[in-house]
Amino acid sequence: MSEHGTLFRIRTERLAFRPLVPFDEDNNQVIFGTGFLLKHKGKHYILTNHHVISNARRVTATTHGVEDGQPRQLKVVGMQPHLDVAILEMVEENDARFFNDRSAKCFEGEPGRSSRIKAETRVTVFGFANADRHLHTTSGTVSGRTNWPLNRIQTDAVVNHGNSGGPVVDDRGSFVGIVTSGMDEMQPTNHFVGFDEIIVCLERIEQRVKEMHEVDPHFQGPCSDLGLYINAVLIPVDPSALFERPRSSVSGALVTDALPNTNLLKGDVILGVKIKDKFRNLDSHMMIDIPEVWTHRLDFRVWLDRIRGTGRVLKWDMEVLRKGEKEKVVVNVGPNMLKSRFIYPDCEPVSYIIFHGLVIQMFNENHVFDLEGCDDSFKDPRVNMYSYPMITNTLPECPFTFQDSIRLTGKRVRHITSKTQNSGVKFEEPSSDENSLKDLHEILSIVRTIPKTSDIVLILENGERVGATARQIEEYVNSEFVDGDRMSRRENLALHRVFLPYWKTAAYDVYRTEPIVSRETPCKDVRSIVPVRRSDTETAREVVEQWQSVVERSKKEKRNQQSMMIIGISLFAATCFRLLSK
């Protein structure tokens, strides 16, 4: 009998993340989803969606295969939020009833290749829709495939809340994907991620776990894999924009900006990419033929989810038009390092500053859903690459809201200027817009040097200004010190880093070079820290090199210990032999 297919109803207790108020500790939620058993290289895993277990404080599962009906606790092994995949294990590994009970199985087939799925392929979706305790089964056809960055297979099979993480089975009875999402405004249009992408993700997470165990033998997880990304801003370009001859068939992707060490330069045009020992040319929409994935042309970046390799930075051969000449360039692809990227707070810390009642963060994709009028901001390549500081919330009694003349939430902070009271000195006029504040560290370095007896003026986007007098600021600071609990959570004039959901065991952050051992502390006790400033030129490649040095140092120490042990045993044996000879 197949060891695949056991279905689970998953219940998650979590702290829901609010992007505009990252320190909120009261937004507790209980959500439900579906998971199922998969055996890979002799190990049993439970697969589900990342959004089902994100920021989880406790994850449990029930299945029809257990007679007592009691939930079993799960632990998160790893997650890939870009593909919306999470890998879990049983805390009690010997509970064989979860693994082998036929009554709990939804299919008997082996995992199949999602690449063989074509339009109009019949599929069946399994899951505990609407958090019901009985299994729901719906059928439909594959209707298409979405493009990058979503990279999902589209189906008209009915999907409801609670189906998330459930398996998708093809007409041969083989598992070919995991349900990820639906579109309420375009029903029946729903999506699942293919198994070919899932298996690449699983192999990378297994390698992360192995590396962490080499550094820390007591590591319990979870590990994060944020996938591969071209750390550059690309826009499509047509043939007439490349050459003087409008009829030229050459087209591609224009690099409007790129982070260092990607090996791409501003102004480069990516003409083709190498896939399976063959270069494939991009059209004027940055699309190529990838029959290994789909029958129709797709954005060339879809292949990033298929590149095999467990390194954090991998190589991708490309043909590039650079200064009018075609060149072969080896491009480094790795975790997304753009400042405007979507932040997953259970995979990396979220940073913010408290500045006299203003919550200031770097504007990113998380904020778009909660702020109106920000959708077009990322069309600016520089904003997409480097972002900018933005006010995301105001705390009670904030002195900058005393006049209530401007709505501050969602406003960009361009400059901060001050004037000492009764000094007779005018406020300094800010320099050009090119010298606007660029990051949180720059803001912190300015506000910490402002004298306590100064009035402060913030210059926002479009030249708007808002100020606070020294007296108002003093009253706010004194009220903060009176409220000790609030002060411990939101220390004034400090850079805070929040890492959810405060795992009780060691956690791994892909943007650091060592494990993070989090203390068993509730959210309100998270302390403010000011990390060493990292320059804008630091890239994923440098992070990888640092991480590899940690792993190599750990391996070297183990080899030295083994060598010393062998030498000691040899000396002891030689001494015993001499004594016996005498």
Disulfide bonds with the S-S distance in Angstrom:
none
